[in-house]
Amino acid sequence: MNFRAQTELISAFLALSIVAGVLLRERKRRLHWLFAAFGGTVGLWFAALFLRSRFPGTVVWSHLASISLVLLPQAGVRSLRAFLNESAPRPSRLNAWATGLGIPLLVLSLSPYHSHTAARAALSVYVVGHFAAVVWELLRQTRKAT
């Protein structure tokens, strides 16, 4: 097992362990559920990457890695927004745009074309763009608050 596979396995184990710890709490609020969804998505992505490297002929792990990568920014943004303003969760245009763009990427992740260069590039732009837009929105809210 190479270093990358070991890293993916340890990362999956850590993320899923944190999720288990959050879910074992007695009283769970909306924030806990959203954080568990984010951590579970991260753990699923790392586990799929590990299994894809261990069983390279099996396409299902590659599909699972792509699907979890589409869901990762969705879960991360919702978790972060709930953490910052738990009392008033309001829908944002960013979430609507991300969901609108995420659905075709989810379909692409399930298709046989998910491993083509253009599909991977679109998925990368989606994930990085979504997190960059969230950081931009957080900076804007911070400047507005001060």
Rosetta blueprint (number, residue, H / E / L):
1 M L
2 N L
3 F H
4 R H
5 A H
6 Q H
7 T H
8 E H
9 L H
10 I H
11 S H
12 A H
13 F H
14 L H
15 A H
16 L H
17 S H
18 I H
19 V H
20 A H
21 G H
22 V H
23 L H
24 L L
25 R L
26 E L
27 R L
28 K L
29 R L
30 R H
31 L H
32 H H
33 W H
34 L H
35 F H
36 A H
37 A H
38 F H
39 G H
40 G H
41 T H
42 V H
43 G H
44 L H
45 W H
46 F H
47 A H
48 A H
49 L H
50 F H
51 L H
52 R H
53 S H
54 R H
55 F L
56 P L
57 G L
58 T L
59 V H
60 V H
61 W H
62 S H
63 H H
64 L H
65 A H
66 S H
67 I H
68 S H
69 L H
70 V H
71 L H
72 L H
73 P H
74 Q H
75 A H
76 G H
77 V H
78 R H
79 S H
80 L H
81 R H
82 A H
83 F H
84 L H
85 N L
86 E L
87 S L
88 A L
89 P L
90 R L
91 P L
92 S L
93 R H
94 L H
95 N H
96 A H
97 W H
98 A H
99 T H
100 G H
101 L H
102 G H
103 I H
104 P H
105 L H
106 L H
107 V H
108 L H
109 S H
110 L H
111 S L
112 P L
113 Y L
114 H L
115 S L
116 H L
117 T H
118 A H
119 A H
120 R H
121 A H
122 A H
123 L H
124 S H
125 V H
126 Y H
127 V H
128 V H
129 G H
130 H H
131 F H
132 A H
133 A H
134 V H
135 V H
136 W H
137 E H
138 L H
139 L H
140 R H
141 Q H
142 T H
143 R H
144 K H
145 A H
146 T L
